[in-house]
Structure formats: C-alpha cells, structure tokens
Amino acid sequence: MDATLVPEPAEIHKRARDEQPSVASDGCVPSPKEFSTAQAEFALRGHALIVSSCGVGGKDTWVVSRWGHSQPFDNWSHVLEFLAQIGGQP
C-alpha cells in the first residue's frame, strides 16, 4: 500500500474540524467546542453524551445515557435544558 494515499492524522483532524457545522443563529447546532464542553459537563455528572447522524431526515440526534438508560434529543436546546436539570452548566 502506498503511504502517500493515507492522510496524516493532522490532516484527518483538520478535515473533521473544517467539516463541522458552525452554530446556527437559532442555536440548533452546537459548535465543536460547545459540544465538547457539554459532553464534559455530562461526564462530570455520570452521563454520556453522544451525537448520531441517524436522526429523522439525516438530522443530528443527541443521546444522553446513564446506567443503560438513554434519552434521545432532536433539539440542542433540549440537551442543554436537561443538563441544567441535572445540575450542569449549559
């Protein structure tokens, strides 16, 4: 296999960063930093936050889980509301 065909890790991260959507004016899509911050806040409270692109119509769906129970959210503001309910800083 030709090594020139395999992108460098730095290039992979750059592509992923460039392909991330920016925050919509209505706050429906978090920036990568906002998502990572919320993910850390959930982790501090014993929850896991993941994003899935398999939502209705290909839209992102965020899933918060803990102890085998999961709660899907199709709206980022609802994720932040739930974070506030469990004592996090949205």
Secondary structure, 3 states (H helix, E strand, C coil): CCHHHCCCHHHHHHHHHHHCCCCCCCCCCCCHHHHHHHHHHHHHCCCEEEEECCCHHHCCEEEEEECCEEEEECCHHHHHHHHHHCCCCC
